[in-house]
Amino acid sequence: MIVSGQLGREIIPSIHELQQVISIYVYCIDKKGHEQWARNFAKVKAIILDLNELISRIETDHRMQKTIEEPLSINIFTISSKTGTSTMGTSTIGVN
């Protein structure tokens, strides 16, 4: 969610606990004026003055969030191409 400084000050206390809200970015011209109240809210990721910086930060945070949410894939099979066998745990399966 992107909010202006003044709107953020008013709305963030009401929406901060919603699970649908993952990240909040404050886009404003008075960074110092909004840093103090924004510190009270962990979901406020940044207070940014420049549009290009805001876009870059959202892209970076989005990539990080996707990495965190992707399931970890674990392969429990070991395939030996030399002998044509596949093993899982202590079991061995021969493939002819």
N, C-alpha and C positions, 0 to 999 in steps of 0.2 A: 504494500500500500504506500502511496506517495501522498503526503499532505503538506500544506503550507505550514509555516511556523505557528501562526495564530490558530488555524483550524486544528492543528495537531495538539496544541495546548488544551483545547476544549474537548476534542473527540477521543484522543488516545486513552485517557483514564476509563472511558466507557467501553472501548473495544479491545484493549490490551489483552485481556484474559480469554478472548475468543480463540478457539483452536484453529479456526479458519485463517486467522491472521498469523502469518509466519514472520514476516519482516515489515518494518515500517521505516520509511525514509522521509526525512523532513527536508523539503526543498524551499529555501528562503533566502532573503538577503541579509539577515541579521543572525549569523551563526552564534555569536557570543550571547545574544539575548535569549536563545532557546536551549543552549547547552545545559543549563542548570536543571530545568524541569525535565528535560529529556533523559537525563542520567537515571531517573527513577524508573525507567521502563526498559527492560532488557531487550524487547523486540525492536526498539529504535536502533537501527544499525548504523545510521549516519545522519548528520546534519550537513547538507551540501548546498553550496551557492551556485555552482556551475553545472549547466545541463549536461554537458559531455561527461563530466566527472560522475554525475548521477547515473547516467546510462551505463558507463563503464563499471561502476560499483554494483549495480543491479545484475549485470551480466556475470561478473565474477562471483557474487554471492549465489546466483542461480546455479552456476556450474558446481559450486561447492555443495549446495543443498542436494542436487541430483546425485552427486557422488555418495553422499551420506545415506540417501534413501534407496540407492540401488542395492538389490539383494546380492549378497556375497555368494558366488558360485564355487562350489567345492566338488571336485571330481574324485570319487572314491574308487574309480577303476584305474588299474594300471595295465596298459596294453604293451605287450612285447611283440614288435613286428618281426623280430628275428625268428621266433619260434611259433608265432601265431597263437599265443596264449593270452588270456585276459585273466587278471586276478582281482578279487575283491576281498579285502580283509585277509583271511587265511585260506579262503577257498580258491581253487584253481580250476579254470574252465579251458579245455583244449578246443581249438577251432581248426578243423581240417578242411 
